[in-house]
Amino acid sequence: MLRGRFGRGVLPREDIDNILAEVLEAARRDGASAPRIGWSIKIPAVGRALVTIFLFQFVEIWNTYLLPAMVLGDDRLQPVNVGSVGWNAGHVAVPLPLVVVGSLVSVVPLLIAFLALQRFWRAGMTAGALK
């Protein structure tokens, strides 16, 4: 998942590099092991980047058109975005309000994902900071 177009290691690496050396040194003095430092300090620091990468990947996968259009032959199995193109192309006589409602319904999972994960962006800004 992180090997996609947006997750080539750039975003998480930048966040890890921005962790203050004082924070890591304080954790070492407190007796934290390397896995504990990674889990308690580095993972929360890159949480924002990981959520961003996840959302970009989710939107890209959700909006995939070409693969389902080529692989799925049965019209009943087509995703909404592929089916709406058929509606707009005139292959099936569908009233315009129904096409608009279908397009809005196809956006609902994206909105749910963005609304559910927006709190991680706010929380990740201050994670691991010095008091």
N, C-alpha and C positions, 0 to 999 in steps of 0.2 A: 504494500500500500504506500509506503513512503518512497518508493522508487519511481513514482510518477513524475509528471512534468514539474510539479511544484515542490516535491519533497526530495530533492537530490542532496539533502544534508546541509543546505545553506542556512535555512531558517533556524533549525535547532542548534547548529554549531555556533551561530552568532549569539544566541541566548546563553549558551554554556560559557562562551568566552566573556560575556558581560557580567558573570558572577564575580563579585568582589573577592579578592584573595583573602581579605580579612574574615569573610564569612566561612570560607573553607578552612582557614587556619583555626578559627574558633571552634569549628566542629571537630577538627583533629585534636585540639587540646581537651575537648570534652570527652574524648575517648571514642568518637564515632569511627567505625571501620569504613573502608572504601565503599562497600555496598550500601552501607547506611547513609553515607554522604550522597551517593548517587540517588538513592530513593527519597531521601528527605529534603535535599537541597536542589539537585540538578533536575530531577523530574518535574517538580513544581515550577522551576524556572523555564523549562521548555514546554510546559503545558499549553501555553498560548499558541506557540508555533505548531504543535502537534494538532491542536483543534483546528487551526487554520488550514493545515494540510489536509486533514480529514474532510473539512467542509468543501474545499476545492475539489478533492477527489470524488466526494459524494455528488456534487453538482455535475461533474464531468461524466460520471457513470450514469446518473439519472437521465441526463440529456442525450445519452447515446442513441443515435438513430440508425446508423448504417448496419451494425451487427444484427439487431432484431429484425430489421427490414429484409436482410438477406437470409437469415437462418430460419426464422419462423414463417412457415408457409400458411398456417391456419390463421385467418383473420381474427378469430376469437382469442388467440393467444398474444396478439400484438399489444405492446404497451400503448399508453394513451398518446404519446407524442407521435408515434408512427400512425396510429389510427386517425389522428386529427389531420394529418397530411392527406390521407385518403378522403376524408370528408371535404377538405378544402379543394381538392383536385376535381371533385365532381363525380367520383366513382360511385358514391352513394348519395342519394338525395337526403340531406340532413339540414334542418332549419338552422339558421345562423345563431339564434340564442343557445341552442344545444351545443354548438361548436364552442361558443364562448364559455359556457359552463364547464365543458370538458377540459378546456385549456386552463381554467381557474382551478379545477380539481387536481390537475396534474402538477400544479405549483404547491399545493398544500403540504406534501412531505418535505419539500425544501424549506418552507416557512417553519415547519415544526422543528426541523434540524437546526436552523439558525436560532430560533428562539430558545431551544433547549440548551444550546451550547454557548450562548452569548455570555453567560455568567463566568465561564472559564477565561474569557479575554480580560474581564475586569479583575478577577482573582489572580491571574498570572502576572499582572503588572507589579504587584508588590510582594509576590512570593519569594521568600529567601532573603528579604532585605534586612539590614541592620536596624535595631531599635534605637 
